[in-house]
Amino acid sequence: MRQHFGSGGYTPWEWSKLRAVVADPERLDDTYRAWRRGAKKVLRELREQGIDCQRVSVRVAELVAWCRGQDRPVDGPARADFVAHQVQRWSQGLE
C-alpha cells in the first residue's frame, strides 16, 4: 500500500487567521513569507528523497472546528494530525 504524506499549505489570508488562533504562536514563523520559504524547502527535500508529499490547503475555520471536535488545542501536533486526516480522506477518495 502506497503511503501519502502531506504538508499544510496556507494562503497569506489563512496564515494571518492561523497566527491569531494557535495555542503555540512561538512555533510559527513570524511572517507568511518566512513560512512559505521554509515549506517549499521541506517539500523539495522530501521529494528529493523520493517521498511523495502533497500540499494540503488548510482552511483555518475547518482546522479549528476539527480541533474542537477532537477536544484538542490548535497546536503543532493537532495541525499535523489534521493534515494527515485530510490526506487520508483524499487517498480514500473522500475529498
Residue frames relative to the residue before (quaternion, step in Angstrom):
aa qw qx qy qz dx dy dz
M 1.0000 0.0000 0.0000 0.0000 0.00 0.00 0.00
R 0.3965 -0.7314 0.5103 0.2178 3.54 -0.84 1.01
Q 0.3213 -0.7372 0.5631 0.1905 3.54 -0.98 0.88
H 0.1980 -0.7554 0.6153 0.1075 3.51 -1.14 0.72
F 0.1136 -0.7858 0.6063 0.0453 3.55 -0.95 0.93
G 0.1196 -0.8065 0.5766 0.0530 3.53 -1.08 0.66
S 0.1843 -0.7347 0.6421 0.1179 3.47 -1.34 0.46
G 0.4647 -0.6965 0.4721 0.2758 3.55 -0.80 1.01
G 0.1052 -0.7919 0.6007 0.0317 3.53 -0.93 0.96
Y 0.1173 -0.8010 0.5868 0.0190 3.54 -1.01 0.85
T 0.3913 -0.6334 0.6006 0.2914 3.51 -1.24 0.51
P 0.6656 -0.4734 0.3512 0.4577 3.63 -1.16 0.21
W 0.6419 0.5271 -0.3224 0.4541 3.60 1.00 -0.81
E 0.6805 0.4724 -0.2891 0.4798 3.60 0.88 -0.93
W 0.6005 0.5636 -0.3554 0.4421 3.61 1.08 -0.71
S 0.6466 0.5114 -0.3149 0.4703 3.58 0.96 -0.85
K 0.6569 0.4941 -0.3087 0.4786 3.57 0.96 -0.85
L 0.6272 0.5405 -0.3403 0.4457 3.60 0.98 -0.80
R 0.6725 0.5047 -0.3073 0.4457 3.58 0.82 -0.97
A 0.6583 0.5248 -0.3082 0.4430 3.60 1.12 -0.60
V 0.7850 0.3670 -0.1786 0.4660 3.63 1.09 -0.55
V 0.5524 0.6524 -0.4008 0.3295 3.61 1.14 -0.34
A 0.4825 -0.6609 0.5040 0.2764 3.51 -1.24 0.60
D 0.7752 0.2930 -0.1357 0.5430 3.58 1.26 -0.41
P 0.0122 -0.8511 0.5248 0.0105 3.63 0.69 1.01
E 0.5883 0.5932 -0.3670 0.4091 3.59 1.13 -0.53
R 0.6554 0.5126 -0.3074 0.4618 3.59 1.22 -0.39
L 0.6338 0.5150 -0.3308 0.4728 3.58 1.27 -0.16
D 0.5670 -0.5505 0.4759 0.3860 3.53 -1.23 0.46
D 0.5862 -0.6172 0.4058 0.3328 3.55 -1.14 0.63
T 0.8018 0.1739 -0.0790 0.5662 3.57 1.09 -0.68
Y 0.6278 -0.5189 0.4258 0.3942 3.52 -1.30 0.41
R 0.6421 0.5487 -0.3214 0.4283 3.56 0.93 -0.92
A 0.6644 0.4892 -0.3010 0.4781 3.60 0.94 -0.88
W 0.6385 0.5145 -0.3291 0.4682 3.58 0.96 -0.82
R 0.6714 0.5172 -0.3041 0.4351 3.59 0.82 -1.00
R 0.6320 0.5313 -0.3235 0.4623 3.57 1.00 -0.85
G 0.6867 0.4773 -0.2815 0.4705 3.59 0.91 -0.91
A 0.6417 0.5295 -0.3230 0.4511 3.58 1.01 -0.81
K 0.6445 0.5147 -0.3210 0.4653 3.58 0.96 -0.83
K 0.6424 0.5296 -0.3191 0.4528 3.57 1.00 -0.85
V 0.6636 0.5015 -0.3075 0.4622 3.59 0.89 -0.91
L 0.6555 0.5045 -0.3174 0.4637 3.61 0.89 -0.88
R 0.6480 0.5182 -0.3158 0.4603 3.58 0.93 -0.85
E 0.6693 0.5009 -0.3012 0.4587 3.59 0.91 -0.92
L 0.6453 0.5126 -0.3248 0.4641 3.59 0.97 -0.80
R 0.6716 0.4940 -0.2992 0.4641 3.58 0.91 -0.89
E 0.6229 0.5349 -0.3359 0.4616 3.58 1.08 -0.70
Q 0.6746 0.4626 -0.2788 0.5031 3.58 1.20 -0.55
G 0.5625 -0.6322 0.3685 0.3850 3.57 1.29 0.08
I 0.5010 0.6400 -0.4289 0.3943 3.58 1.25 0.32
D 0.3341 -0.7406 0.5539 0.1816 3.54 -0.77 1.10
C 0.1001 0.7988 -0.5786 0.1305 3.55 -0.36 1.26
Q 0.1450 -0.8044 0.5730 0.0596 3.54 -0.79 1.02
R 0.4707 -0.6377 0.5306 0.3004 3.51 -1.25 0.53
V 0.1644 -0.7753 0.6063 0.0658 3.54 -0.88 1.02
S 0.3293 -0.7453 0.5454 0.1967 3.57 -0.55 1.15
V 0.1686 -0.8040 0.5678 0.0534 3.55 -0.65 1.16
R 0.1737 -0.7225 0.6604 0.1082 3.52 -0.98 0.95
V 0.4708 -0.7239 0.4312 0.2615 3.53 -0.57 1.19
A 0.6203 0.5426 -0.3557 0.4407 3.62 0.97 -0.74
E 0.6589 0.4906 -0.3075 0.4802 3.60 1.01 -0.78
L 0.6233 0.5363 -0.3275 0.4654 3.57 1.03 -0.80
V 0.6684 0.4965 -0.2979 0.4669 3.58 0.87 -0.96
A 0.6554 0.5025 -0.3159 0.4671 3.61 0.92 -0.87
W 0.6428 0.5162 -0.3218 0.4656 3.59 0.98 -0.84
C 0.6562 0.5080 -0.3110 0.4633 3.59 0.92 -0.88
R 0.6374 0.5136 -0.3278 0.4717 3.60 0.96 -0.79
G 0.6655 0.5114 -0.2978 0.4549 3.57 0.95 -0.88
Q 0.7015 0.4219 -0.2420 0.5209 3.55 1.21 -0.58
D 0.3495 -0.7475 0.4725 0.3096 3.58 1.36 -0.11
R 0.4671 0.6532 -0.4407 0.4012 3.53 0.89 1.07
P 0.4935 -0.6099 0.5087 0.3545 3.57 -1.17 0.45
V 0.4775 -0.6193 0.5234 0.3383 3.57 -1.24 0.37
D 0.2732 0.7559 -0.5388 0.2523 3.55 0.14 1.33
G 0.7882 -0.3566 0.2302 0.4456 3.56 -1.32 0.02
P 0.6931 0.4575 -0.3039 0.4669 3.62 0.73 -0.92
A 0.6550 0.4951 -0.3240 0.4699 3.61 0.98 -0.74
R 0.6228 0.5276 -0.3457 0.4628 3.61 0.99 -0.74
A 0.6558 0.5053 -0.3087 0.4684 3.58 0.94 -0.86
D 0.6713 0.4929 -0.2990 0.4659 3.59 0.93 -0.85
F 0.6143 0.5413 -0.3419 0.4613 3.58 1.07 -0.72
V 0.6620 0.4860 -0.3063 0.4815 3.59 0.90 -0.89
A 0.6392 0.5163 -0.3297 0.4649 3.61 0.95 -0.82
H 0.6275 0.5295 -0.3234 0.4705 3.58 1.04 -0.79
Q 0.6593 0.5039 -0.3063 0.4665 3.59 0.95 -0.87
V 0.6446 0.5133 -0.3160 0.4703 3.60 0.98 -0.83
Q 0.6411 0.5183 -0.3257 0.4628 3.58 0.97 -0.85
R 0.6458 0.5093 -0.3208 0.4698 3.60 0.93 -0.86
W 0.6467 0.5191 -0.3118 0.4638 3.58 0.98 -0.86
S 0.6935 0.4847 -0.2865 0.4494 3.59 0.87 -0.97
Q 0.6802 0.4526 -0.2802 0.5039 3.58 1.22 -0.44
G 0.5286 -0.6640 0.3852 0.3623 3.56 1.31 0.07
L 0.4780 0.6871 -0.4250 0.3446 3.57 1.23 0.40
E 0.7162 0.3675 -0.2385 0.5433 3.60 1.23 -0.15
